[in-house]
Amino acid sequence: MKFIHCADVHLDTPLQGLAQYSGAPVHEIRNATRRAFEKVLNAAIEEKVDFLVIAGDLYDTGLKSFESALFFNKQMVRLNDAGIKVYLVYGNHDAASKLTKQLRPPGNVHVLRTNEPETIVDGNLGVAIHGQGFATSLRD
């Protein structure tokens, strides 16, 4: 069995104040989280992992762009095409995001419950995934 675990991706996190620095590579820095996430997925595909665990804070509380959710879904389709399962646990930042409530990921993505702990058993791999996502932000 082979898997990758990642957390605190914070896709497209707004970097307030970045533009105030003369000569700052604003566009490159703003896209850095997407590029990093794509590299994780590239590694998953190249290494032929069985599954990917995304353990919290895929998005950021202040994120309001549905474009981020579309980017995520497109990346999950890449993993689906490669036969890779994804287990997603919402963190304290994701929980407050309206994006997570509208997100309809492809069938290879399993979002763990937020109302109680959940165990997912994959008998073929001999593995059990345990977890529980945040239902609300810690900031509420």
C-alpha positions as CSV (number, residue, x, y, z in Angstrom):
1,M,0.0,0.0,0.0
2,K,1.2,3.5,-0.9
3,F,-0.3,6.8,0.0
4,I,0.4,10.5,0.3
5,H,-0.8,12.7,3.2
6,C,-1.1,16.5,2.9
7,A,-2.7,19.2,5.0
8,D,-3.0,23.0,5.3
9,V,-2.9,23.5,1.5
10,H,-5.0,26.8,1.8
11,L,-5.6,26.9,-1.9
12,D,-5.7,30.5,-3.3
13,T,-5.3,32.0,0.1
14,P,-5.5,35.8,-0.3
15,L,-2.2,37.4,0.6
16,Q,-3.3,40.8,1.9
17,G,-0.8,43.5,1.6
18,L,1.3,41.8,-1.0
19,A,0.7,44.4,-3.7
20,Q,2.1,47.2,-1.5
21,Y,5.6,45.8,-2.0
22,S,7.1,47.3,-5.1
23,G,8.3,44.7,-7.5
24,A,6.7,41.8,-5.6
25,P,5.8,38.9,-8.0
26,V,2.2,39.1,-7.0
27,H,0.8,36.7,-9.6
28,E,3.5,34.1,-9.1
29,I,3.0,34.1,-5.3
30,R,-0.8,34.0,-5.5
31,N,-0.5,30.9,-7.7
32,A,2.1,29.2,-5.5
33,T,-0.4,27.1,-3.5
34,R,-1.9,25.8,-6.8
35,R,1.5,24.9,-8.1
36,A,2.5,23.2,-4.9
37,F,-0.8,21.2,-4.8
38,E,-0.3,20.2,-8.4
39,K,3.2,18.9,-7.5
40,V,1.7,16.8,-4.8
41,L,-0.8,15.3,-7.2
42,N,1.9,14.8,-9.9
43,A,3.9,12.8,-7.3
44,A,0.8,10.8,-6.4
45,I,0.3,9.8,-10.1
46,E,4.0,9.2,-10.8
47,E,4.4,7.0,-7.7
48,K,1.1,5.2,-8.4
49,V,-0.2,5.7,-4.9
50,D,-3.4,4.0,-3.8
51,F,-4.9,7.0,-2.1
52,L,-4.3,10.6,-1.0
53,V,-5.4,12.0,2.3
54,I,-6.1,15.7,2.5
55,A,-6.3,16.4,6.2
56,G,-7.8,19.8,6.8
57,D,-7.7,23.3,5.5
58,L,-7.7,22.7,1.8
59,Y,-9.3,26.2,1.5
60,D,-9.1,29.2,3.7
61,T,-11.8,30.9,5.7
62,G,-11.7,34.1,3.7
63,L,-11.8,32.3,0.3
64,K,-14.8,33.3,-1.8
65,S,-13.9,32.3,-5.3
66,F,-15.7,29.3,-6.8
67,E,-12.8,29.1,-9.2
68,S,-10.8,27.5,-6.5
69,A,-13.4,24.7,-6.1
70,L,-13.4,24.2,-9.9
71,F,-9.6,24.0,-9.8
72,F,-9.8,21.4,-7.0
73,N,-12.4,19.3,-8.9
74,K,-10.3,19.3,-12.0
75,Q,-7.3,18.0,-10.0
76,M,-9.5,15.3,-8.5
77,V,-10.5,14.2,-11.9
78,R,-6.8,13.7,-12.7
79,L,-6.5,11.4,-9.7
80,N,-9.7,9.6,-10.6
81,D,-8.4,9.0,-14.1
82,A,-5.3,7.5,-12.5
83,G,-7.3,5.3,-10.2
84,I,-6.4,7.1,-7.0
85,K,-8.9,7.5,-4.2
86,V,-9.0,10.7,-2.1
87,Y,-10.0,11.1,1.5
88,L,-10.8,14.7,2.4
89,V,-11.2,15.9,6.0
90,Y,-12.4,19.5,6.5
91,G,-10.3,21.6,8.9
92,N,-11.3,24.6,10.9
93,H,-10.7,26.9,7.9
94,D,-12.7,24.8,5.4
95,A,-15.7,24.4,7.7
96,A,-16.7,28.1,7.4
97,S,-16.2,28.2,3.6
98,K,-19.3,28.3,1.5
99,L,-17.2,26.6,-1.2
100,T,-17.1,23.4,0.7
101,K,-20.9,23.3,0.9
102,Q,-21.2,23.7,-2.9
103,L,-18.3,21.4,-3.8
104,R,-19.4,18.3,-5.7
105,P,-16.2,16.4,-6.2
106,P,-15.9,13.3,-8.4
107,G,-16.7,9.8,-7.1
108,N,-13.1,9.0,-6.1
109,V,-13.3,11.7,-3.4
110,H,-14.7,10.7,0.0
111,V,-15.4,13.6,2.4
112,L,-15.3,12.4,6.0
113,R,-18.2,13.3,8.2
114,T,-18.3,16.4,10.3
115,N,-21.0,15.4,12.7
116,E,-19.3,12.3,14.1
117,P,-16.1,10.2,13.6
118,E,-16.0,8.0,10.6
119,T,-14.0,4.9,9.6
120,I,-13.6,3.9,6.0
121,V,-12.3,0.4,5.5
122,D,-10.6,-0.6,2.2
123,G,-10.5,-4.4,2.4
124,N,-8.5,-4.7,-0.8
125,L,-5.7,-2.6,0.7
126,G,-6.1,-3.8,4.3
127,V,-6.4,-0.2,5.5
128,A,-8.9,1.8,7.6
129,I,-9.1,5.6,7.4
130,H,-10.4,7.2,10.6
131,G,-11.3,10.9,10.9
132,Q,-13.8,13.6,11.5
133,G,-13.9,17.0,9.9
134,F,-14.7,20.3,11.5
135,A,-18.4,21.2,11.2
136,T,-17.8,24.9,12.0
137,S,-14.9,27.2,12.2
138,L,-13.0,27.6,15.5
139,R,-13.5,31.3,14.8
140,D,-17.3,31.1,15.1
